[in-house]
């Protein structure tokens, strides 16, 4: 079990407990949780016990302030949280399985994502969270030169990793061809593209490619795209990070 990951967002742990409890190895919570101090983690502890998962009470590593963001997101300030779970990583599926019958399955519409060598785990986690929120069909990732799905990704995704199927491929171009064979249109994103995302058709199935944070899409990836668009700035800030750009594009494609 050397490949276990540590997850500290209770919503991510709950998602794993609800979908694959057999892969949750242990849960650790502070005494305050068991006394009703944190409702989300109390739900985690209760569900873990119902599944007969090892659940133990522990003390925080250091005593200091701890802030909490929206929906239980942990923001540490001076200490490491005592609340965590040890989980087996979710297994990726094949590209064939991810895209099988894509056009028919999405009723002629639908959105998939492809991440071309994203290296920031916070970006990857945020994209999984966005994908889970919007009901994205699946995510294609590169298995090399990319951020692995660490505990940070799981935490930031707030359950998105559990709810959105993904595949990890060495040969991204081959996987894009599989998507095309199943009827998807490949949409690239580049700040240098002349066509605006506002011109996009919203009545066909899309595979949206998000490029590397610094370099964008690789050359071969860009050449495989059917359409490439930009998100023109309206203010003085001229760029968006990868996860925000993904959210803008998805929202546009899903709007009526």
N, C-alpha and C positions, 0 to 999 in steps of 0.2 A: 504494500500500500504506500510505497514511497512517492507516488504521484498524487497523493491527496492534496486538495487545495483548502485553504482556510477562508471561510466566507463570514463577513461581519455585518452585512446588511440583513436585518431580519426578514425583509420581504423577499430577498433572493433565497434565503434558507427555506422560507415557507413554500416558495414555488417548487424547490427541489423536493421537499417533503410531500407535497401534493402530487407530484408527477412521477417521482422515482425514489421513494423512501428507502428502497434497498441500497441505494448508493450514498445515503447519509450515514456516516460511520459513527459520529459522536457529536454531542451538543454540550457546550459549556455556558452556563449563565451565572450571573451574580446573585447574591442573596436578595437584593432589592427586587429583582425580576420576579422571583418566586413569591414575594410579598406584595405583588401588584404594582411595582414601580415602573414597569415598562410593558405596556399591553401587547405590543407586537412580539417581543421576545417571550412573553408569557405564553402566547399562542404557539410559538415555536416549541417551547418546552413541553407544553401539553400534548401537542401533536407527536412530538418525538417519543414521548412516553407511551402514547397509544400504539405506536409502531414498534415498541420495545427497543428503541434505540438508546444506547448509552447516554445518559444525561447526568451531568455533574454540576455541582455548585462550586464556583471559584471566586477568588477575590481579584479585583483589578490590580494590574501590575504596579501602577503608580496612582497616588491619590491626587487628583487635580480636577479642574473644571472639564466638563464635556458638553458640547453643544450638539443640538440635533436639528437637522434640516427638514425639509418637507418629506412626508411619507416615511419617516424613520431613518433617513439617510444619516449616517454617522459622520460627525465632524469632530475629530479629536482635538483637544486643546490641553496638552501636557500629560496625557496618559494613554496607555493602550487599553482598549476595551476588553472587559472580561467576557463579553458575550460573543460567542463565535461557534461555528460548526465546521467539522472536517468532512469533506465531501469528495467522492470520486468525480472527476471531470465528466461532463456530458459527452458522449461519443458522437463524433461527426458522422454524417451519412455520405453516400457517394453522390457525385454530380448527377449521375443518371437518375438516382432516386429523387434528388432535390427538384429536378426539372421534369420528371416523368409526367406526361400528359398535362403540361403546364397550361397551355392555351385553353384546353377544355376544362381543366380544373378551376381556372379563374374566370370562366364564362366569357372569354374573349378580352378580359381586362386583367387586372392584378399587377402587383409590383414585387420584384425580387431585387436584392442588392448584391453588388460585388465590391469587395474591398481590395484594392490593388496596393498591397504592401504598406498598409497603415501600421505605424510603429508605436503610437501612443495608446497605452491600454485604456486611458480615460476616454479617448475618442471612440475606441472600439466598444467599450462598455456603453457609452452614451448612444451609439448607433443601435446596439441591440435593444436598448430601452425604447428608443424611438420606434424601432421595428415592432416591438411587442405592443406598443401603444396603438400603432396604426394597423396592426394585423398584417404585416408584411409576410409574404409567402415563404421566404427563406433567404439565407445569406451565404454567398460564395466568398471564401477567403483564400488568400495565398498562404501556403504552409511555410514558405521561406521568406525571410526579410520582412516579417510581420510580427506584431505583438501577439504572443500566445494568450490563450484564455486563462489568465491567472485569477486569483482571488479578487484582485482589483477590478478586473473586467466584470466578474460576477456581481460584485458589490455595486458598481456604478450602473450596471444594467437593470437593477431593481427587479429581477425576475425575468428579464428579456432573454437571457441565454437559455433559460428553461423552456420558454414558450415559442421561440422561433427556431426552426430547424436550420442547421448550417452544414456546409461541407468545406473541407480544407484540401486544396489542390496545389500541387507543384506547378503544373502546366495550366496557367490561367486561360491562355488562348484556346486550348483544347476544350476547357469547360465552357467558355463562351460559345464555342461552336455547338456544343451539346444543347445549350440554351436556345440557340437560333434554330436548331433542328426541331425543337419542340414548339417553335412558333413565337418565341420572345424576340422583341426588338431591343438591341443593346444601346443604351443611352450613356454617352460619356459626358464628363463634366470638366471644363477647363476655363480658366479666367480669360484665356486668349480667344475662345470661340466667338464667332461673329453673331451666331444665332442666340437669341435670348430664350431662357427657359419658359417665358410667358407664351411662346408660340407653340408649345408642345401639344400634340394630340393626346387626349385623355381617354380614348376609347379603344386602346389596344394594350396588350400585356408588355410591360417594360422590365428590363434588367438594368438597373441604374448602377453605373460604375463610379465609385468614389476613389480618387487617387491619393497617393502618398501626401502627407501633410506639407512637405517641403517641395517635392519635385512633381507632384501631380501624377497623372497616369503615365505608365511606361509607353514607349513608342509603339511596341507591338499591340499593347492593349488599345491604344488610341486608334490604331489602324483597323482594329476589329469592330469598332463601334459603328453602328448604323447612323447615328446622329450624335453630335456633340454640341452642348450648349453651355452658356455662361449665366451667372446670376449677376446682372449689372448692378453696381452700387448706386444708391440714391443719396448717399451722404459722402463725407470726406474719408471715412474708413473704406478701404477698397477691397477687402477680402474677408472671408468667413472661414472658421475652422471646419474640419471635415464633417463633424457630427451636425453642426448647425446647417451646413450646406445640404446634407442629406435630409434633414428635417424640412427645409424649405422646398426641396424638389418633391419629396413625398407628398407634402401638403398640397402642392400645386397639382400633382397628378391625380390626387384623390378628390379634389374639389369638383363640384358639379358645374 
